[in-house]
């Protein structure tokens, strides 16, 4: 009998013990906001919403999460990242693609540090998680919405001349327009220093609904207000959270919808991985060695939000989403 008892005790000792409802590992996470920090009505506020939710979900305090704001100079970005790395933060996150250069420099200097950039697909390093957003799907949906809200049959695209994704964004916008209204005409401009003149030009050519992929300043509103005074009101589809100006009351007069990039979701995913002792290193662009996570319709990282768009266009956008998800519609990359 005694021998049998010893045998069972030995078996029990071999069984691994897993604590029930084990608490997540406490981590230190550092955030470096872009210029302006919280209250910018743009990328910083979108990231901050995710931070606030993540702190509540994972029981993290202000001592666990350190928030800094850059002055906008690359040297300052590097210094703030380095400060957090030296202070032994488990993960340091830069908000926005303006951190690309600083992150590239710091990952070479501190290859053991875990870093991340929200809204970037350009930092080639396994220790940098690039949380990238696929605007191409949003551009297609914006084309559908623009076509079905146009009265003139002419719609416009305003891109940023330095945006490397302009060509694919425009192609997908054009495809979306044609899928909804085959006879509609697309007129495109790529702005350099300001979007003001290009928007007025497009309006003069008959475009009455514009997809605006420009976020460097508020010249979009300046142009829209000028046209309104001249009794040539346009309708606008924007991009959030890049464009701070479409969050203003003034913009609501023109805005019919916007492509939404869920920066808050990317932040939550990074926090979730960190407290689980993981990093996010999915394939983003293997041709140049970029890893992190691609956000799109399938993982709810991208969407087209209607504000005052027509009911017909909302229904068409919904059908287009389903077609993209089922791969009946092929998106140009």
C-alpha positions in Angstrom: 0.0 0.0 0.0 2.8 2.4 1.0 4.6 1.7 -2.3 1.4 2.5 -4.2 1.0 5.8 -2.4 4.6 6.8 -3.3 3.9 5.8 -6.9 0.9 8.2 -7.2 2.7 11.0 -5.4 5.5 10.7 -7.9 3.1 10.8 -10.8 1.4 14.0 -9.4 4.8 15.6 -9.0 5.4 15.2 -12.8 2.2 17.0 -13.7 2.9 20.6 -14.7 1.0 23.1 -12.6 -0.6 26.0 -14.5 -2.1 28.8 -12.3 -5.7 29.5 -13.1 -6.4 33.1 -14.4 -2.6 33.9 -14.3 -2.1 37.6 -14.3 -0.4 39.1 -17.4 3.2 40.0 -17.0 3.8 43.6 -15.9 5.7 45.4 -18.6 7.1 48.9 -19.1 6.0 50.5 -22.4 7.2 53.8 -23.7 5.3 56.0 -26.2 6.7 58.9 -28.2 3.9 60.9 -29.8 4.5 63.0 -32.9 4.5 66.8 -32.6 1.6 68.2 -30.5 0.9 65.0 -28.5 -2.5 64.4 -27.1 -5.2 66.8 -28.3 -4.1 67.0 -32.0 -7.3 65.5 -33.3 -5.2 63.3 -35.5 -2.7 60.4 -35.1 -1.7 61.2 -31.5 -5.3 61.2 -30.3 -6.0 58.0 -32.2 -3.0 56.3 -30.5 -3.9 57.7 -27.1 -7.4 56.2 -27.3 -5.7 52.8 -27.7 -3.3 53.5 -24.9 -6.1 54.4 -22.5 -8.0 51.3 -23.3 -4.9 49.1 -23.1 -4.0 50.5 -19.7 -7.4 49.6 -18.3 -7.5 46.2 -19.9 -4.1 45.1 -18.7 -4.1 46.9 -15.4 -1.1 49.2 -16.3 -0.4 52.4 -14.4 1.2 55.7 -15.4 4.4 54.2 -14.0 4.2 51.3 -16.4 3.4 53.4 -19.4 5.6 56.5 -20.1 4.3 59.0 -22.7 6.7 61.6 -24.3 6.2 64.1 -27.1 8.8 64.9 -29.8 9.6 68.4 -31.0 9.6 67.1 -34.5 13.4 67.0 -35.2 14.9 63.6 -35.9 17.6 64.2 -33.3 14.9 64.8 -30.7 13.0 61.7 -31.8 16.2 59.6 -31.4 17.0 61.1 -28.0 13.5 60.3 -26.7 13.6 56.7 -28.0 17.1 56.3 -26.6 16.0 57.6 -23.2 13.3 55.0 -23.0 15.5 52.2 -24.2 18.2 53.0 -21.6 15.5 53.2 -18.9 14.8 49.5 -19.7 11.4 49.9 -21.3 10.3 46.5 -22.8 8.7 48.2 -25.8 9.1 51.7 -27.3 6.5 52.9 -29.8 6.7 55.8 -32.2 3.4 57.3 -33.4 3.4 57.9 -37.1 5.7 57.3 -40.1 7.8 60.4 -39.2 9.6 58.1 -36.8 11.0 55.9 -39.6 14.4 57.5 -39.7 14.9 57.7 -36.0 13.7 54.0 -35.5 16.1 52.8 -38.2 19.0 54.6 -36.5 18.1 53.4 -33.0 17.6 49.8 -34.0 21.1 49.7 -35.4 22.4 51.3 -32.2 20.4 49.1 -29.9 19.6 45.9 -31.8 18.3 44.2 -28.6 15.6 46.8 -28.0 12.0 46.1 -29.0 10.6 49.0 -31.0 7.4 49.7 -33.0 6.1 52.3 -35.4 2.3 53.0 -35.9 1.4 53.8 -39.5 4.6 52.7 -41.2 5.8 50.0 -43.6 9.3 51.2 -44.1 11.6 50.2 -41.2 13.5 47.0 -42.1 14.3 45.2 -38.9 13.0 42.2 -37.0 13.2 44.2 -33.8 10.9 47.0 -35.2 7.2 46.1 -35.6 5.8 48.2 -38.4 2.0 48.5 -37.9 1.0 49.2 -41.5 -2.4 50.2 -42.9 -3.6 49.2 -46.4 -5.2 52.4 -47.8 -5.6 50.7 -51.1 -8.8 48.9 -50.0 -10.1 52.2 -48.5 -9.3 54.0 -51.7 -11.5 51.5 -53.7 -14.4 52.0 -51.3 -13.9 55.8 -51.5 -14.2 55.5 -55.3 -17.6 53.7 -54.9 -18.8 56.4 -52.5 -17.5 59.3 -54.6 -19.2 57.9 -57.8 -22.6 57.5 -56.2 -22.6 60.9 -54.5 -21.6 62.9 -57.6 -24.1 64.8 -59.6 -21.7 65.9 -62.3 -20.4 62.5 -63.1 -16.9 63.8 -62.5 -14.9 63.0 -59.3 -11.4 64.0 -58.2 -8.4 62.5 -56.4 -6.0 64.7 -54.5 -2.8 62.9 -53.5 0.5 64.0 -51.9 3.4 64.2 -54.4 5.8 62.6 -51.8 3.5 59.7 -51.0 5.0 56.5 -52.5 1.5 54.8 -52.4 -0.1 57.5 -54.6 -0.1 55.4 -57.8 -1.7 52.3 -56.2 -4.2 54.5 -54.2 -5.3 56.3 -57.4 -5.6 53.0 -59.4 -7.9 51.5 -56.7 -9.9 54.7 -56.4 -10.4 54.7 -60.2 -11.4 51.0 -60.0 -13.9 51.8 -57.3 -15.5 54.6 -59.3 -15.8 52.5 -62.4 -17.4 49.6 -60.5 -20.1 51.9 -59.2 -20.6 54.2 -62.2 -18.8 53.0 -65.4 -19.4 56.4 -67.2 -18.0 58.5 -64.4 -14.8 60.4 -65.0 -11.8 60.6 -62.6 -9.6 63.6 -62.5 -6.4 63.4 -60.4 -3.9 65.8 -59.0 -0.8 65.3 -56.8 -0.2 68.3 -54.6 3.3 69.4 -53.6 3.3 72.4 -51.2 -0.4 72.9 -50.7 -3.6 71.2 -51.9 -5.5 74.6 -52.2 -4.9 75.3 -55.8 -5.3 71.7 -57.0 -8.7 71.4 -55.3 -9.9 74.6 -56.9 -8.6 73.4 -60.3 -10.5 70.1 -60.0 -13.7 71.9 -59.1 -13.2 74.1 -62.1 -12.9 71.0 -64.3 -16.3 69.8 -63.0 -15.4 67.4 -60.1 -17.9 67.7 -57.3 -16.8 64.9 -55.0 -13.1 64.6 -54.1 -11.2 61.8 -52.3 -8.5 63.8 -50.4 -5.3 61.8 -49.6 -3.4 64.9 -48.4 -2.7 65.6 -44.8 0.3 68.0 -44.5 -1.8 71.1 -43.7 -5.3 72.5 -43.6 -5.4 73.8 -47.2 -8.2 71.4 -48.0 -10.6 73.4 -45.8 -9.2 76.7 -47.2 -10.1 75.6 -50.7 -13.5 74.2 -49.7 -14.4 77.4 -48.0 -13.3 79.5 -51.0 -15.4 77.3 -53.3 -18.4 77.6 -51.0 -18.2 81.4 -51.1 -18.2 81.2 -54.9 -21.3 78.8 -54.7 -19.3 75.8 -55.9 -19.6 73.5 -52.9 -17.7 70.2 -53.1 -18.1 67.0 -51.2 -15.1 65.5 -49.6 -13.9 62.0 -48.6 -10.9 62.1 -46.2 -8.5 59.9 -44.4 -8.4 59.5 -40.6 -6.5 59.9 -38.4 -3.9 61.6 -40.6 -6.1 64.6 -41.4 -6.7 66.7 -38.3 -8.7 69.2 -40.2 -11.6 66.8 -41.0 -12.3 66.5 -37.2 -13.3 70.2 -37.1 -16.9 71.5 -37.2 -16.1 73.5 -40.3 -15.2 70.3 -42.2 -18.6 68.7 -41.5 -20.2 70.9 -44.1 -18.2 69.1 -46.8 -17.3 65.7 -45.4 -19.4 62.7 -46.6 -17.1 60.0 -45.3 -13.6 59.0 -44.5 -11.2 56.1 -44.7 -10.5 55.1 -41.1 -7.2 53.6 -40.0 -7.5 52.0 -36.5 -4.4 53.3 -34.8 -6.0 52.4 -31.5 -6.3 48.7 -32.6 -2.6 48.7 -33.5 -1.7 50.0 -30.1 -3.9 47.5 -28.3 -2.3 44.7 -30.3 1.2 45.8 -29.4 0.3 46.1 -25.7 -1.4 42.7 -25.8 1.7 41.1 -27.3 4.0 42.8 -24.8 2.2 41.7 -21.7 2.2 38.1 -23.1 6.0 38.3 -23.7 5.6 38.3 -27.5 6.5 40.6 -30.4 4.5 41.2 -33.6 6.7 40.1 -36.5 4.2 39.1 -39.3 5.2 39.7 -42.9 4.6 43.3 -44.0 7.0 43.7 -46.9 9.4 40.8 -47.1 11.0 42.2 -50.3 12.7 44.9 -48.1 12.7 43.0 -44.8 9.8 44.8 -43.0 7.8 43.0 -40.3 4.9 43.8 -38.0 1.3 43.6 -39.0 -0.7 44.7 -42.1 -4.2 46.2 -41.2 -7.0 45.9 -43.7 -10.7 45.1 -43.9 -10.2 41.5 -42.8 -8.8 42.3 -39.4 -10.9 45.5 -38.9 -7.9 47.7 -39.2 -9.3 49.7 -42.1 -12.9 50.8 -42.9 -14.8 53.5 -44.8 -17.0 55.5 -42.4 -20.0 57.3 -43.9 -21.0 60.6 -42.4 -23.5 62.2 -44.7 -23.1 60.0 -47.8 -26.2 58.9 -49.7 -28.1 55.8 -48.6 -27.4 54.2 -52.1 -23.7 54.7 -51.7 -23.7 53.2 -48.2 -25.3 50.1 -49.5 -22.9 49.9 -52.5 -19.9 50.3 -50.2 -21.2 47.5 -48.0 -21.5 45.2 -51.0 -18.0 46.2 -52.2 -16.5 45.4 -48.7 -18.0 41.9 -48.9 -16.6 41.5 -52.5 -13.2 42.5 -51.4 -13.2 40.2 -48.4 -14.4 37.3 -50.6 -11.7 38.2 -53.1 -14.2 38.8 -55.9 -12.7 42.3 -56.2 -8.9 42.3 -56.7 -7.1 45.3 -55.1 -4.0 46.7 -56.7 -1.0 46.7 -54.4 
